[in-house]
């Protein structure tokens, strides 16, 4: 089932999953913001951001008698449009018309129930109608809060006696255990020091977590997040747009087999197709349809492996698929593990290997990749590449890894930080660089009616099959 998704990582299994946390909305505490970007000499307006929602992300013990949700933006807004995204049982139960009480604040009337988790987004990729008077859409901001049940206590409170050591733990974790600490802004410690009074003034664990999220937004790291009250807060605003369109693919792939996270199909000219949405571990043997599909092919069948919408997952699962293609054991990646006591700050490098297992597919393989490919999916791409036999098509991958580990800050707030630096088997770093496609194919965007990446891969497979010895 092909789908686009953003991702964060589950440190318990080193996997990259669809993001649960809220998009970050406040830049550095104190209102520091990015400069406008110039396009063709014209300065673009800064998009509006949410600066406060009441109740806000990770709040618990919210009184179900509350009749409104209040949203405040960092600049004057156009009152004409609005987008409150989300569906299902956790959707925000809007009970009337939204109203603006000033140029930056909108009130949403609601009818809440007790003991209920609500989650929604202010703007989202498919609906961005909240706009500033400058015409720019609000950066999407996700919210999840829980109302309290009968007899349940209100949320725990904090005092500076509790928050000061939490700030110290945050600083220690970032400077001693964050594997990409050297990529922080040069004045990061000074910024953290300036933010400390706001952090220490937090009156609940959720408020502290949100302020930590705001501080860590500068990392722009999809593998950094905070967990509090069983809710995840991501620190990255937006993710790369995939160079694939699930709806367009559905129209191209006739008689496709769709399983949980896996799509299989037979294309023209004897070419087969398989796509993996992610490498997330699920209950049962969810990879069984993939193995069954591969086992049903002639080993020489030309094959498309599409991972353009795959944001990563469990690297061990990815290896079980790659093992069906590789000819021999080889080192596909190396890891440098953050250790502040090591001479250069890291242990390693440690080699990660893949080796053959199961019935091998020996035919030519075209691997479709792009900017949404990150984390363990980049590892999969490194496992699969073999010039002349298995080559990649599309665009450079996202260049993001980390193997995050938890760091307890106190009062139920847990910070997850990348623990390693991921390298190719040759020792080239992936973070911020990515993996270039063997065959670069530009993506035409949402208006195109074809899939040029898939078309280029099919053309290459046809040529490989034509010249292959029989």
C-alpha positions as CSV (number, residue, x, y, z in Angstrom):
1,X,0.0,0.0,0.0
2,X,1.9,3.0,-1.3
3,X,1.7,6.1,0.9
4,X,3.7,9.2,1.6
5,X,4.9,9.7,5.2
6,X,7.2,11.7,7.4
7,X,9.4,9.9,9.8
8,X,11.0,9.7,13.2
9,X,12.8,6.9,14.8
10,X,11.9,4.3,17.4
11,X,15.1,3.9,19.4
12,X,14.0,0.5,20.9
13,X,14.4,-1.2,17.6
14,X,16.4,1.5,15.7
15,X,13.5,1.9,13.3
16,X,12.1,4.9,11.5
17,X,8.3,5.3,11.8
18,X,5.7,7.8,10.6
19,X,5.9,10.8,12.8
20,X,3.6,11.0,15.8
21,X,4.9,14.2,17.3
22,X,3.8,17.7,16.7
23,X,5.6,19.9,14.2
24,X,7.7,22.5,15.9
25,X,6.5,26.0,15.8
26,X,8.5,28.4,17.9
27,X,12.0,29.0,16.8
28,X,14.5,29.8,19.4
29,X,13.0,31.1,22.6
30,X,13.1,34.9,22.4
31,X,11.5,35.0,18.9
32,X,14.6,34.3,16.8
33,X,13.5,33.4,13.3
34,X,15.0,32.5,9.9
35,X,15.7,35.2,7.4
36,X,13.5,35.5,4.3
37,X,14.7,33.6,1.3
38,X,15.4,35.3,-2.0
39,X,14.1,33.8,-5.2
40,X,15.0,35.6,-8.5
41,X,16.0,38.6,-6.5
42,X,12.6,38.9,-4.7
43,X,12.5,38.5,-0.9
44,X,9.8,36.0,0.1
45,X,7.7,36.6,3.2
46,X,8.3,34.5,6.3
47,X,5.5,32.0,6.8
48,X,3.4,32.4,9.9
49,X,3.9,30.0,12.8
50,X,1.8,28.9,15.7
51,X,3.2,30.3,19.0
52,X,0.6,28.9,21.4
53,X,-2.3,26.5,21.5
54,X,-4.5,26.2,24.6
55,X,-4.6,23.3,25.4
56,X,-1.3,22.4,23.7
57,X,0.6,19.3,22.6
58,X,1.2,16.7,25.3
59,X,-1.1,18.4,27.8
60,X,-2.9,15.8,30.0
61,X,-5.6,16.2,32.6
62,X,-7.4,18.7,30.5
63,X,-10.9,19.6,31.8
64,X,-13.5,18.2,29.4
65,X,-15.8,21.1,30.3
66,X,-13.5,23.3,28.2
67,X,-15.5,24.8,25.4
68,X,-12.9,26.3,23.2
69,X,-9.4,25.8,21.9
70,X,-7.4,29.0,21.4
71,X,-4.7,29.3,18.7
72,X,-2.2,32.2,18.6
73,X,0.1,33.0,15.7
74,X,3.3,35.0,15.5
75,X,2.0,37.5,12.9
76,X,-1.2,39.0,11.7
77,X,-3.5,36.6,9.9
78,X,-6.0,36.6,7.0
79,X,-9.3,35.7,8.6
80,X,-10.8,34.2,5.4
81,X,-9.3,30.7,5.4
82,X,-8.7,28.0,8.0
83,X,-7.7,24.3,8.1
84,X,-8.1,22.1,11.1
85,X,-6.9,18.7,9.9
86,X,-7.5,15.2,11.3
87,X,-10.1,12.5,11.4
88,X,-11.3,9.4,13.2
89,X,-12.2,9.1,16.9
90,X,-9.4,11.4,18.0
91,X,-10.4,14.3,15.7
92,X,-11.0,17.6,17.3
93,X,-14.8,17.9,17.9
94,X,-15.4,21.4,16.5
95,X,-18.9,22.5,17.6
96,X,-19.4,25.8,15.8
97,X,-17.8,28.6,13.7
98,X,-14.3,29.7,14.3
99,X,-13.9,33.3,15.4
100,X,-11.0,35.7,15.5
101,X,-10.7,37.7,18.7
102,X,-7.7,39.7,17.4
103,X,-5.5,39.8,14.3
104,X,-3.3,36.9,15.6
105,X,-5.7,34.8,17.7
106,X,-8.5,32.4,16.6
107,X,-10.9,30.6,18.9
108,X,-12.2,27.1,17.9
109,X,-15.5,26.1,19.7
110,X,-15.3,22.5,20.8
111,X,-17.4,19.8,22.6
112,X,-14.9,17.5,24.5
113,X,-15.4,14.2,26.2
114,X,-13.7,12.9,29.3
115,X,-10.8,10.4,29.2
116,X,-10.2,11.1,25.5
117,X,-7.1,11.7,23.4
118,X,-7.6,14.4,20.8
119,X,-5.1,14.9,17.9
120,X,-5.3,17.4,15.0
121,X,-3.2,19.6,12.9
122,X,-3.3,23.4,12.2
123,X,-2.8,23.2,8.5
124,X,-1.4,20.0,6.9
125,X,0.2,19.0,3.6
126,X,-3.2,18.6,1.9
127,X,-4.9,21.7,3.4
128,X,-3.0,24.9,4.1
129,X,-5.8,27.5,4.4
130,X,-4.6,29.3,7.5
131,X,-2.6,32.2,6.0
132,X,-1.0,35.3,7.1
133,X,-1.9,38.7,5.6
134,X,1.3,38.3,3.6
135,X,-0.3,35.4,1.8
136,X,2.0,32.7,3.2
137,X,0.5,29.5,4.6
138,X,1.0,28.7,8.3
139,X,3.7,26.1,8.9
140,X,1.7,23.0,9.9
141,X,1.5,22.4,13.7
142,X,0.3,19.2,15.2
143,X,-1.5,19.0,18.6
144,X,-2.3,16.1,20.8
145,X,-3.8,16.4,24.3
146,X,-5.8,14.2,26.7
147,X,-8.8,15.1,28.8
148,X,-9.0,13.7,32.3
149,X,-11.5,11.1,33.5
150,X,-13.8,11.2,36.4
151,X,-11.8,11.4,39.7
152,X,-8.5,11.8,37.8
153,X,-6.1,14.4,39.0
154,X,-5.0,17.4,37.0
155,X,-1.6,17.4,35.4
156,X,1.5,17.3,37.6
157,X,3.2,20.7,38.3
158,X,6.8,21.6,38.3
159,X,8.9,24.2,40.2
160,X,12.4,25.5,39.5
161,X,13.8,23.1,42.0
162,X,12.8,20.3,39.6
163,X,13.4,22.1,36.3
164,X,16.9,23.3,37.0
165,X,18.4,19.8,37.1
166,X,16.4,18.9,34.0
167,X,18.0,21.8,32.1
168,X,21.4,20.5,33.2
169,X,20.5,17.0,32.0
170,X,19.5,18.4,28.7
171,X,22.8,20.3,28.3
172,X,24.8,17.2,29.2
173,X,22.9,14.9,26.8
174,X,23.3,17.3,23.9
175,X,27.0,18.1,24.3
176,X,28.1,14.6,25.4
177,X,25.8,12.1,23.8
178,X,24.4,13.7,20.6
179,X,26.3,12.1,17.7
180,X,25.9,15.2,15.6
181,X,26.8,17.7,18.3
182,X,29.5,19.3,16.1
183,X,26.8,20.3,13.6
184,X,25.0,22.4,16.2
185,X,25.2,26.2,15.6
186,X,28.5,27.6,16.8
187,X,26.7,29.6,19.5
188,X,24.5,26.7,20.7
189,X,25.7,26.8,24.3
190,X,25.0,30.5,24.5
191,X,21.5,30.0,23.0
192,X,20.8,27.3,25.5
193,X,22.0,29.5,28.3
194,X,19.6,32.3,27.1
195,X,16.8,29.8,26.9
196,X,17.4,28.4,30.4
197,X,15.2,30.9,32.3
198,X,12.2,30.0,30.1
199,X,12.9,26.2,30.5
200,X,13.2,26.6,34.3
201,X,10.0,28.5,34.4
202,X,8.0,25.7,32.9
203,X,5.1,24.7,35.2
204,X,4.3,21.2,33.8
205,X,6.3,18.4,32.2
206,X,4.4,19.0,28.9
207,X,5.4,22.7,28.9
208,X,9.0,21.8,29.6
209,X,9.0,19.3,26.8
210,X,7.5,21.9,24.4
211,X,10.2,24.4,25.3
212,X,12.9,21.8,24.8
213,X,11.4,21.1,21.4
214,X,11.6,24.7,20.5
215,X,15.3,24.9,21.5
216,X,16.1,21.8,19.5
217,X,14.4,22.9,16.4
218,X,17.8,24.4,15.3
219,X,19.1,20.8,14.9
220,X,16.7,20.3,11.9
221,X,17.2,16.6,12.8
222,X,14.4,14.1,12.1
223,X,16.0,11.7,14.6
224,X,15.6,14.0,17.6
225,X,12.4,14.1,19.6
226,X,11.0,14.3,23.1
227,X,8.5,11.9,24.8
228,X,6.2,13.0,27.6
229,X,2.8,11.8,28.8
230,X,3.0,9.1,26.1
231,X,3.1,11.7,23.4
232,X,6.0,12.4,21.0
233,X,7.1,15.9,20.1
234,X,9.3,16.0,16.9
235,X,11.7,18.9,16.4
236,X,11.7,19.1,12.6
237,X,9.1,21.3,10.9
238,X,8.9,19.7,7.5
239,X,10.2,16.8,5.5
240,X,11.4,16.3,2.0
241,X,8.7,15.9,-0.7
242,X,8.9,12.4,-2.2
243,X,9.7,12.0,-5.9
244,X,6.7,9.7,-6.2
245,X,3.0,10.0,-6.2
246,X,1.0,7.1,-4.7
247,X,-2.2,8.0,-6.6
248,X,-0.3,8.3,-9.9
249,X,1.4,4.9,-9.3
250,X,-2.0,3.3,-8.5
251,X,-3.1,4.3,-12.0
252,X,0.1,3.0,-13.6
253,X,0.2,-0.4,-11.8
254,X,-2.5,-2.6,-13.1
255,X,-3.7,-5.6,-11.1
256,X,-1.3,-4.7,-8.2
257,X,-1.2,-6.8,-5.1
258,X,-1.4,-4.6,-2.0
259,X,-0.4,-5.8,1.4
260,X,0.4,-3.9,4.6
261,X,3.3,-1.7,3.5
262,X,4.1,-3.8,0.4
263,X,2.9,-3.4,-3.2
264,X,3.6,-6.0,-6.0
265,X,2.8,-5.9,-9.7
266,X,3.7,-7.3,-13.1
267,X,4.7,-4.7,-15.7
268,X,4.9,-5.1,-19.4
269,X,7.8,-6.9,-21.1
270,X,8.2,-9.4,-18.3
271,X,9.3,-6.8,-15.7
272,X,8.2,-7.2,-12.1
273,X,7.6,-4.5,-9.5
274,X,7.7,-4.5,-5.7
275,X,7.5,-1.5,-3.4
276,X,8.2,-1.2,0.4
277,X,6.5,1.7,2.2
278,X,8.8,1.3,5.2
279,X,10.8,-1.2,7.2
280,X,8.6,-1.0,10.3
281,X,8.3,-4.2,12.3
282,X,4.7,-5.4,12.5
283,X,2.9,-8.2,14.1
284,X,3.4,-11.5,12.4
285,X,5.5,-12.2,9.3
286,X,4.4,-9.1,7.3
287,X,7.3,-9.7,4.8
288,X,5.8,-13.0,3.8
289,X,4.0,-11.5,0.7
290,X,7.3,-10.1,-0.5
291,X,9.1,-13.4,-0.1
292,X,6.2,-15.2,-1.8
293,X,6.3,-12.7,-4.7
294,X,10.1,-13.0,-5.2
295,X,9.9,-16.8,-4.9
296,X,7.3,-16.9,-7.6
297,X,9.5,-15.1,-10.1
298,X,12.1,-16.6,-12.4
299,X,15.4,-15.7,-10.7
300,X,16.4,-13.9,-13.9
301,X,13.3,-11.7,-14.1
302,X,14.1,-7.9,-14.4
303,X,12.8,-6.2,-11.3
304,X,11.9,-2.7,-10.0
305,X,12.3,-2.2,-6.3
306,X,10.6,1.0,-5.3
307,X,11.5,2.6,-2.0
308,X,10.9,6.3,-2.8
309,X,8.2,6.6,-0.2
310,X,10.1,4.6,2.5
311,X,11.3,6.7,5.5
312,X,13.2,3.9,7.1
313,X,12.6,1.4,9.8
314,X,14.2,-1.7,11.3
315,X,17.5,-2.2,9.5
316,X,17.5,-5.9,10.3
317,X,14.3,-6.4,8.4
318,X,15.7,-4.5,5.4
319,X,18.7,-6.9,5.5
320,X,16.4,-9.9,5.1
321,X,15.2,-8.6,1.8
322,X,18.6,-7.5,0.6
323,X,19.9,-10.9,1.4
324,X,17.8,-12.3,-1.4
325,X,19.9,-10.3,-3.9
326,X,23.5,-10.1,-2.8
327,X,26.1,-12.5,-4.2
328,X,28.4,-12.5,-1.2
329,X,29.0,-11.1,2.2
330,X,30.1,-7.5,2.2
331,X,30.3,-4.4,4.3
332,X,27.6,-1.9,3.3
333,X,27.9,0.6,6.2
334,X,30.1,1.6,9.1
335,X,29.1,3.3,12.4
336,X,30.9,5.8,14.6
337,X,29.4,5.6,18.1
338,X,29.4,8.8,20.2
339,X,31.6,8.5,23.3
340,X,32.7,11.7,25.0
341,X,35.5,9.8,26.7
342,X,37.1,8.6,23.4
343,X,40.0,10.6,22.0
344,X,38.1,12.0,19.1
345,X,34.7,11.7,20.7
346,X,33.6,8.5,18.9
347,X,34.2,4.7,19.1
348,X,34.6,2.8,15.9
349,X,34.1,2.6,13.1
350,X,32.1,-0.6,13.4
351,X,31.2,-2.5,10.3
352,X,27.7,-3.6,9.3
353,X,27.5,-6.4,6.9
354,X,24.9,-8.2,4.7
355,X,25.3,-11.7,3.4
356,X,23.3,-14.0,1.0
357,X,20.3,-15.9,2.4
358,X,17.4,-17.7,0.8
359,X,16.6,-18.1,-2.9
360,X,18.7,-15.5,-4.7
361,X,17.2,-13.2,-7.3
362,X,19.9,-12.9,-10.0
363,X,18.2,-10.7,-12.6
364,X,18.8,-7.0,-13.1
365,X,17.3,-4.8,-10.5
366,X,16.4,-1.1,-10.8
367,X,16.0,0.6,-7.3
368,X,13.9,3.8,-7.2
369,X,15.2,6.3,-4.7
370,X,14.7,9.9,-3.7
371,X,14.8,12.7,-1.1
372,X,12.2,11.0,1.2
373,X,14.6,8.0,1.6
374,X,16.3,8.3,5.0
375,X,17.7,6.3,7.9
376,X,17.5,2.5,7.6
377,X,16.1,2.8,4.1
378,X,19.4,4.5,3.1
379,X,21.2,1.5,4.6
380,X,19.0,-0.8,2.4
381,X,19.9,1.2,-0.7
382,X,23.6,0.7,0.2
383,X,23.0,-3.1,0.6
384,X,21.4,-3.3,-2.8
385,X,23.7,-1.3,-5.1
386,X,25.9,-3.2,-7.5
387,X,27.1,-1.4,-10.7
388,X,25.9,-3.1,-13.8
389,X,23.5,-5.4,-11.9
390,X,21.5,-3.4,-9.4
391,X,21.5,0.3,-10.0
392,X,19.5,3.3,-8.6
393,X,17.2,5.7,-10.3
394,X,15.8,9.0,-9.2
395,X,17.2,11.7,-6.9
396,X,19.7,11.9,-4.0
397,X,18.4,10.5,-0.7
398,X,17.7,12.6,2.4
399,X,21.0,11.9,4.2
400,X,19.7,11.3,7.7
401,X,20.5,8.6,10.2
402,X,21.2,8.3,13.9
403,X,20.1,5.2,15.9
404,X,18.5,7.4,18.6
405,X,18.9,6.5,22.3
406,X,16.8,7.7,25.2
407,X,18.0,10.2,27.8
408,X,15.9,10.8,30.9
409,X,15.6,14.5,31.8
410,X,13.4,14.0,34.8
411,X,9.7,14.4,35.6
412,X,8.7,11.9,32.9
413,X,10.4,13.8,30.1
414,X,12.6,11.7,27.8
415,X,14.9,13.1,25.1
416,X,15.9,10.9,22.2
417,X,19.1,11.7,20.4
418,X,21.1,10.1,17.6
419,X,24.0,8.0,19.0
420,X,25.9,7.2,15.8
421,X,27.2,8.7,12.6
422,X,26.4,6.6,9.6
423,X,29.0,6.0,6.9
424,X,29.0,4.1,3.7
425,X,31.1,0.9,3.4
426,X,33.9,3.1,2.0
427,X,33.8,5.4,5.0
428,X,31.9,8.4,3.4
429,X,29.5,10.1,5.8
430,X,25.8,10.1,4.9
431,X,24.4,12.7,7.3
432,X,23.4,15.8,5.3
433,X,24.8,14.4,2.1
434,X,22.7,11.4,1.2
435,X,23.3,8.8,-1.6
436,X,23.3,9.9,-5.2
437,X,21.3,8.0,-7.8
438,X,23.3,6.1,-10.4
439,X,20.8,7.5,-12.9
440,X,19.6,11.0,-12.0
441,X,15.9,11.5,-13.0
442,X,14.2,14.8,-12.2
443,X,10.8,14.7,-10.7
444,X,8.2,16.8,-12.6
445,X,6.1,17.6,-9.6
446,X,2.4,17.2,-8.8
447,X,1.1,18.3,-12.2
448,X,2.7,15.5,-14.3
449,X,0.6,12.6,-15.4
450,X,3.5,10.1,-15.8
451,X,6.3,8.7,-13.6
452,X,9.6,9.4,-15.3
453,X,11.6,7.7,-12.6
454,X,9.8,4.4,-13.1
455,X,9.9,4.9,-16.9
456,X,13.7,5.4,-16.9
457,X,14.1,2.3,-14.7
458,X,11.9,0.2,-17.1
459,X,13.9,1.4,-20.1
460,X,17.2,0.4,-18.4
461,X,15.8,-3.1,-17.4
462,X,14.6,-3.7,-21.0
463,X,18.1,-2.9,-22.3
464,X,19.7,-5.1,-19.7
465,X,17.4,-7.9,-20.6
466,X,18.0,-7.5,-24.3
467,X,21.8,-7.7,-24.1
468,X,21.8,-10.4,-21.3
469,X,23.1,-13.8,-22.5
470,X,20.5,-16.5,-22.8
